[in-house]
């Protein structure tokens, strides 16, 4: 075989390898981008979920400190709806494990039952300071448990996002090295055959 045919084959093989690398790096880049975008969306919704939980606590504190009023009750209802909506969004995004869902549902049911009992008690009679403290302790316990779950979800999603970022960086490094090596191979072979 003559030298030009060997050079032509080497160039064709190198271009095929480069094309395969470009296609695979594009596909892997798209996969990593999707993972990172999903994690960022989940993190945003988890932050909103946490804000909803904290807003529930603010509204219950207002009721405990200032007493019952229809306006305060409606604000609490709105905060509860926001909490429920964010919870539904996280379920829809498949960001929660079955155990997370079960624990949050349990806390949500317990919270609703306790609030409803509290609202009935506060509307029908004046609560003693001791009764108010008992309700406050119960509300704190439920809120803290829910916040623990939310914080664990947030930490898990941040780890996933960080891992995806690291994997993407490694992928960029590997493909850059391979591209540079293939380019040098091409240049060296062309110069040798000139």
C-alpha positions as CSV (number, residue, x, y, z in Angstrom):
1,X,0.0,0.0,0.0
2,X,1.2,3.5,-0.7
3,X,1.6,6.2,1.8
4,X,-1.3,8.4,0.6
5,X,-3.8,5.6,1.1
6,X,-2.6,4.9,4.7
7,X,-2.8,8.7,5.4
8,X,-6.3,8.8,4.0
9,X,-7.4,5.9,6.1
10,X,-5.9,7.4,9.3
11,X,-7.6,10.7,8.6
12,X,-10.9,9.0,8.0
13,X,-10.7,6.8,11.1
14,X,-9.7,9.9,13.2
15,X,-12.6,11.9,11.8
16,X,-15.0,9.0,12.6
17,X,-13.6,8.8,16.1
18,X,-14.0,12.6,16.5
19,X,-17.5,12.4,15.2
20,X,-18.4,9.6,17.6
21,X,-16.8,11.6,20.5
22,X,-18.8,14.7,19.5
23,X,-22.0,12.7,19.4
24,X,-21.4,10.9,22.7
25,X,-20.2,14.1,24.5
26,X,-23.4,15.9,23.2
27,X,-25.6,13.0,24.5
28,X,-23.9,12.8,27.8
29,X,-23.8,16.6,28.2
30,X,-27.6,16.7,27.5
31,X,-28.2,13.9,30.1
32,X,-26.1,15.8,32.8
33,X,-27.8,19.1,31.9
34,X,-31.2,17.5,32.4
35,X,-30.1,16.1,35.8
36,X,-28.8,19.4,36.9
37,X,-31.9,21.3,35.8
38,X,-34.2,18.8,37.5
39,X,-32.2,19.0,40.7
40,X,-32.2,22.8,40.6
41,X,-36.0,22.8,40.0
42,X,-36.5,20.4,42.9
43,X,-34.3,22.5,45.2
44,X,-36.3,25.6,44.3
45,X,-39.6,23.9,45.1
46,X,-38.2,22.5,48.3
47,X,-37.2,26.0,49.3
48,X,-40.8,27.1,48.6
49,X,-42.1,24.1,50.5
50,X,-40.0,25.1,53.5
51,X,-41.2,28.7,53.3
52,X,-44.8,27.3,53.3
53,X,-44.1,25.3,56.4
54,X,-42.6,28.4,58.1
55,X,-45.6,30.5,57.0
56,X,-47.9,27.9,58.6
57,X,-45.9,28.3,61.9
58,X,-46.1,32.1,61.7
59,X,-49.9,32.0,61.2
60,X,-50.4,29.5,64.1
61,X,-48.2,31.8,66.3
62,X,-50.5,34.7,65.3
63,X,-53.5,32.7,66.4
64,X,-51.8,31.7,69.7
65,X,-50.7,35.2,70.6
66,X,-53.5,37.3,69.2
67,X,-56.4,34.9,69.4
68,X,-58.9,33.7,66.8
69,X,-60.2,35.9,64.0
70,X,-61.7,34.9,60.7
71,X,-58.9,36.8,58.9
72,X,-56.2,35.0,60.8
73,X,-57.9,31.7,60.1
74,X,-58.1,32.5,56.4
75,X,-54.4,33.3,56.3
76,X,-53.6,30.0,58.0
77,X,-55.9,28.2,55.4
78,X,-54.0,29.9,52.6
79,X,-50.6,28.9,54.1
80,X,-51.9,25.3,54.5
81,X,-53.0,25.3,50.8
82,X,-49.6,26.6,49.7
83,X,-48.0,23.9,51.8
84,X,-50.2,21.2,50.2
85,X,-49.6,22.5,46.7
86,X,-45.8,22.5,47.1
87,X,-46.0,19.0,48.6
88,X,-48.0,17.9,45.5
89,X,-45.4,19.5,43.2
90,X,-42.6,17.5,44.9
91,X,-44.6,14.3,44.5
92,X,-45.2,15.1,40.8
93,X,-41.4,15.7,40.3
94,X,-40.7,12.3,42.0
95,X,-38.4,14.1,44.4
96,X,-39.7,12.3,47.5
97,X,-39.2,8.8,48.6
98,X,-42.2,6.7,49.7
99,X,-41.0,7.1,53.3
100,X,-40.8,10.9,52.9
101,X,-44.3,11.0,51.5
102,X,-45.7,8.9,54.3
103,X,-44.0,10.9,57.0
104,X,-45.1,14.3,55.5
105,X,-48.6,13.0,55.0
106,X,-48.7,11.8,58.6
107,X,-47.5,15.2,59.9
108,X,-49.9,17.0,57.6
109,X,-52.8,15.0,58.9
110,X,-51.7,15.4,62.5
111,X,-51.2,19.1,61.9
112,X,-54.7,19.5,60.4
113,X,-56.4,17.6,63.1
114,X,-54.6,19.6,65.8
115,X,-55.3,22.9,64.1
116,X,-59.0,22.0,63.7
117,X,-59.3,21.1,67.4
118,X,-57.4,24.2,68.3
119,X,-59.7,26.4,66.2
120,X,-62.8,24.8,67.7
121,X,-61.5,25.3,71.2
122,X,-60.4,28.9,70.6
123,X,-63.6,29.9,68.9
124,X,-65.9,28.3,71.6
125,X,-64.1,29.3,74.8
126,X,-61.2,31.3,76.1
127,X,-58.2,29.0,76.5
128,X,-56.0,29.1,79.6
129,X,-52.4,29.9,79.3
130,X,-51.5,26.3,80.0
131,X,-53.8,25.1,77.2
132,X,-52.2,27.6,74.8
133,X,-48.7,26.4,75.8
134,X,-49.8,22.7,75.1
135,X,-51.0,23.6,71.7
136,X,-47.9,25.6,71.0
137,X,-45.7,22.7,72.0
138,X,-47.7,20.4,69.7
139,X,-47.4,22.8,66.8
140,X,-43.7,23.2,67.4
141,X,-43.2,19.4,67.4
142,X,-45.1,18.9,64.2
143,X,-43.3,21.8,62.5
144,X,-39.8,20.7,63.6
145,X,-40.4,17.1,62.4
146,X,-41.7,18.4,59.0
147,X,-38.7,20.8,58.7
148,X,-36.3,17.9,59.4
149,X,-37.8,16.0,56.5
150,X,-37.7,19.0,54.3
151,X,-34.0,19.7,55.2
152,X,-33.1,16.1,54.5
153,X,-34.8,16.3,51.0
154,X,-32.9,19.5,50.4
155,X,-29.6,18.1,51.4
156,X,-30.2,15.0,49.2
157,X,-31.0,17.1,46.2
158,X,-28.0,19.3,46.7
159,X,-25.8,16.2,46.9
160,X,-27.3,15.0,43.6
161,X,-26.7,18.4,41.9
162,X,-23.2,18.5,43.2
163,X,-22.4,15.0,42.0
164,X,-23.8,15.8,38.6
165,X,-21.7,18.9,38.4
166,X,-18.6,16.9,39.3
167,X,-19.4,14.2,36.8
168,X,-20.0,16.8,34.1
169,X,-16.6,18.4,34.9
170,X,-14.9,15.0,34.7
171,X,-16.7,14.4,31.4
172,X,-15.4,17.7,30.0
173,X,-11.9,16.9,31.1
174,X,-11.9,13.4,29.5
175,X,-13.4,14.5,26.2
176,X,-11.1,17.5,26.0
177,X,-8.1,15.3,26.5
178,X,-9.3,12.8,23.8
179,X,-10.1,15.7,21.4
180,X,-6.6,17.1,21.9
181,X,-5.0,13.7,21.5
182,X,-7.0,13.0,18.3
183,X,-6.1,16.4,16.9
184,X,-2.4,15.9,17.6
185,X,-2.6,12.4,16.0
186,X,-4.1,14.0,12.9
187,X,-1.6,16.8,12.7
188,X,1.4,14.5,13.2
189,X,0.2,12.1,10.5
190,X,-0.4,14.8,8.0
191,X,3.0,16.4,8.7
192,X,4.7,13.0,8.4
193,X,3.2,12.4,5.0
194,X,3.9,15.9,3.5
